[in-house]
Amino acid sequence: MAVRNGCHLCVAMHSARLAALGADPAVAAALRAGAPPGEGRLDAARAFTLRVLDTAREAGDEAVADFLGHGFTTRNALEIVLGVGAYTLSTLANRLTGAPVDEELRAFA
């Protein structure tokens, strides 16, 4: 969502978090480029999130079935919907206010 919504602060923050978690740098690079990270469950979560964003209402039976087929639950789908709502507000507010990137995140901006 950070990349799709163009939130410079969130891209830096999530890139830093992935690095702190020891994620493969290729995963972060793919996500920053707006591409699938190339891992089944991560790709499914990314695709479902973008589908929810793109449709702004109905992900569709096929998208839900694909998401569930990767071992996720209906609850996980609802968590993504909740996250999309909350996170959209955050990213748009950061862009509107030109929120600065904190010193510790600048290397990830």
C-alpha positions in Angstrom: 0.0 0.0 0.0 2.8 2.4 0.8 4.2 2.1 -2.8 0.7 2.2 -4.4 -0.3 5.2 -2.4 3.0 6.9 -2.9 3.8 7.4 0.8 7.5 8.1 1.1 7.5 7.8 4.9 5.7 4.5 4.9 8.0 3.0 2.3 11.0 3.9 4.4 9.4 2.7 7.6 8.4 -0.7 6.2 11.7 -1.1 4.4 13.5 -0.6 7.7 11.2 -3.1 9.5 11.8 -5.7 6.8 15.6 -5.2 7.3 15.3 -5.5 11.1 13.4 -8.7 10.7 16.2 -10.1 8.5 14.0 -10.4 5.4 15.7 -11.2 2.1 16.7 -7.8 0.6 15.2 -9.0 -2.7 11.7 -9.1 -1.1 12.0 -5.5 0.0 13.4 -4.5 -3.4 10.5 -6.2 -5.2 7.9 -4.6 -3.0 9.5 -1.2 -3.3 9.4 -1.6 -7.1 5.7 -2.5 -7.0 6.4 -6.1 -8.0 5.5 -9.5 -6.4 8.2 -10.7 -4.0 8.2 -14.1 -5.6 7.1 -16.1 -2.5 3.7 -17.8 -2.8 2.0 -16.6 0.4 3.6 -13.1 0.2 2.5 -12.8 -3.4 -1.0 -13.9 -2.5 -1.3 -11.4 0.4 0.1 -8.6 -1.8 -2.3 -9.5 -4.7 -5.3 -9.7 -2.4 -4.5 -6.4 -0.7 -4.1 -4.7 -4.1 -7.4 -6.3 -5.3 -9.2 -4.9 -2.3 -7.6 -1.4 -3.0 -8.4 -1.5 -6.7 -12.0 -2.6 -6.3 -12.7 -0.5 -3.2 -15.6 -2.8 -2.4 -15.7 -6.3 -3.7 -12.5 -8.4 -4.1 -14.5 -11.0 -6.0 -14.9 -14.8 -5.4 -11.8 -15.7 -7.5 -9.5 -13.4 -5.6 -10.9 -14.6 -2.2 -10.5 -18.2 -3.2 -7.0 -17.7 -4.4 -6.1 -16.0 -1.1 -7.7 -18.7 1.0 -6.0 -21.3 -1.2 -2.6 -20.1 0.1 -3.5 -21.1 3.7 -5.1 -17.8 4.7 -8.4 -17.6 6.5 -11.5 -15.4 6.1 -10.4 -13.7 9.3 -7.0 -12.9 7.5 -9.0 -11.4 4.6 -11.0 -9.2 7.0 -7.7 -8.1 8.7 -6.5 -7.0 5.3 -9.7 -5.0 4.7 -9.3 -3.3 8.1 -5.6 -2.6 7.4 -6.5 -1.1 4.0 -8.9 1.3 5.7 -6.6 2.4 8.4 -3.5 2.5 6.3 -5.1 4.5 3.5 -5.8 7.2 6.0 -2.2 7.2 7.2 -0.6 7.2 3.8 -2.8 10.0 2.5 -2.2 12.1 5.7 1.6 11.6 5.4 1.5 12.8 1.8 -0.8 15.7 2.5 1.4 17.0 5.3 4.7 16.2 3.7 5.6 14.2 6.8 9.4 14.1 7.2 11.3 10.9 7.2 12.9 10.4 10.6 16.7 10.3 10.8 16.8 6.6 11.6 14.7 5.8 8.5 16.5 8.0 6.0 18.8 5.1 4.8 15.6 3.3 3.8 13.9 6.2 2.1 
